[in-house]
Amino acid sequence: MNRSTLITIGIVFLFCLGVIGYVRSVIPTQSVELEALTVGQEGLAQEAEISCVPSDVFAVGAPTPDVLFAESLVPESYESSFLKGLFASKLVDGKSTTLAYPGSTEIDYVVRFSDGAYVINEVTVSWGSYGSRSLVDKWFLEGCRAEGDWVPLASGVDVTDEVEETSVDGGRYSALRLRASGDEWIGVYELELR
């Protein structure tokens, strides 16, 4: 190789590093307040207590995708999640054909409501192929009450269905948390609230 070819390769390499650095700096990182306390349910290895903020604003009806914000407490893989567009936000985009996939054997998503607390009567978790192929070993759903405390809403083991419909107590909640684990990498298609 001649000198000009090596210089060209070096410039292209530096350009690619610059683009990757720029993309990583522009994409907002998702953060939540974490404390090193256990949630109190058996299950996932590294559990953390997530802040549960009380809400005195009560919304009417069912939360729609435009008021839902999902964040992953499991770091989303750059290659498996970011590059493929499989972000936490896909969990609550209103489409059961899109996928939230962190690239891990565990998922831990917190879904917050931007406009107050909602009365939740039913939650539908669309596991898709992760349910039909029995890849989800155990899962937990918790709700953040309007008063500011987390309560267990539902749980299960050895998921074998694509869709899991769960009735809950009809309380007012300002956020939900969905955790699950399996022996292989897992994801979830949609979390629908009614």
BELTA-V773701 format. One record per pair of residues at least 12 apart in sequence whose ideal C-beta (glycine too) atoms are under 6 Angstrom apart, sorted by the first residue. I is the first residue (numbers start at 1). GAP is how many residues later the second one is. D is the distance in Angstrom with one decimal. If there is no record, write none. Layout:
I;GAP;D, I;GAP;D
This chain:
30;41;4.2, 32;18;5.8, 32;39;5.9, 33;18;4.4, 34;14;4.7, 35;14;5.0, 37;12;4.0, 41;99;5.7, 43;95;5.5, 43;97;5.8, 44;62;5.7, 44;135;5.5, 44;137;5.2, 50;60;5.8, 52;92;4.0, 52;96;5.4, 52;98;5.0, 54;93;5.7, 54;94;3.3, 55;61;5.5, 55;62;4.2, 55;91;5.0, 55;119;4.1, 57;59;3.4, 58;58;5.6, 58;59;5.4, 59;56;5.4, 59;57;4.3, 59;59;5.1, 62;131;6.0, 62;132;5.0, 63;50;5.3, 63;55;4.9, 63;130;5.3, 65;27;5.7, 65;28;5.6, 65;29;3.8, 67;46;5.6, 67;47;4.8, 67;48;5.0, 68;24;3.9, 68;43;5.7, 69;43;5.0, 69;45;6.0, 70;18;4.4, 70;19;5.6, 70;21;4.4, 70;22;4.8, 70;39;5.4, 70;41;4.8, 71;17;5.3, 71;39;5.4, 72;16;4.1, 72;30;5.2, 72;37;5.7, 73;35;4.0, 74;28;4.6, 74;30;5.1, 74;32;5.4, 74;34;4.9, 76;26;4.6, 77;26;2.9, 80;23;3.0, 81;20;5.8, 81;21;5.5, 81;22;5.2, 86;13;5.3, 86;15;3.9, 88;12;5.4, 88;21;5.7, 91;18;5.6, 91;100;5.3, 92;19;5.7, 92;99;5.8, 96;30;4.7, 96;93;5.2, 96;94;4.4, 99;88;5.1, 99;90;5.5, 100;87;5.9, 100;88;5.6, 101;86;3.4, 105;77;5.7, 105;80;5.9, 106;75;4.7, 107;73;5.0, 108;71;4.8, 109;69;4.9, 110;67;5.0, 111;65;4.7, 112;63;4.5, 113;61;5.9, 117;29;4.1, 117;55;4.3, 117;56;6.0, 117;57;4.4, 119;51;5.9, 119;53;5.6, 120;48;5.5, 120;53;5.1, 120;73;5.5, 121;49;4.8, 121;73;5.9, 122;45;5.4, 122;72;4.5, 123;43;5.0, 123;70;5.8, 124;41;5.0, 124;68;4.2, 125;39;4.5, 125;66;5.9, 126;37;5.3, 126;63;4.0, 126;64;4.1, 127;32;5.6, 127;35;5.8, 128;34;5.4, 128;61;4.3, 130;56;4.9, 130;57;5.9, 131;28;4.5, 131;30;5.1, 131;31;4.8, 132;30;4.9, 134;26;5.4, 135;47;4.7, 135;49;5.4, 135;51;5.3, 136;23;3.9, 136;44;5.2, 136;46;5.2, 136;50;5.7, 137;44;5.7, 137;45;4.9, 138;19;4.8, 138;43;5.9, 139;17;5.4, 139;41;3.8, 140;15;4.7, 140;39;4.7, 141;12;4.6, 141;13;4.4, 141;37;5.5, 142;35;4.5, 143;30;4.1, 143;33;5.4, 144;29;5.8, 144;30;5.1, 144;31;4.0, 146;26;4.1, 153;15;4.7, 154;12;4.2
